[in-house]
Amino acid sequence: MKATIWHNPRCSKSREALAILQDAGADIEVVDYLHHPPSRDQLAALYARAGLTPRDGLRTGEDAAKPLKVASDDAILDAMIADPILIERPLVETAKGVVLGRPPEKVRTIL
C-alpha cells in the first residue's frame, strides 16, 4: 500500500503517525511540508477528500492563526501556503482516503 504523509519530524504526533505507517508495511512518501509545502490546489483537494474545511486543518495555536479567526476558507488556504507552519499535521493520504492524524491512530482508518 502506498501512503503519503505531510510530516514535521519535530512533531511527536507526526512521528507517531509515521511509525503506524511503517509498522503497517506501507510504501511511504514522506514530505517535509515545512520545506516542501503542497500547492494551494493540492491542499484544498486533500482537505476536500478528508471531508475537512481549511479551518479544520488550521493550527490554531500558532500566533499567525489568530488573525484568521473570522477569515474565509480561501483566506486560510492563502495563509497556509504563505506560512506552512499553519497547516495542522500530519496529513496522511492513501488510496482509501485522507486523514488528519490527530490522534495518530486515525491513520489506521485508511490503511
Secondary structure, DSSP 8 states (H G I E B T S, - for coil): -EEEEEE-TT-HHHHHHHHHHHHTT-EEEEEETTTS---HHHHHHHHHHHT--GGGGB-TTSGGGGGGTT--HHHHHHHHHH-GGGB-S-EEEETTEEEE-SSGGGGGGG-
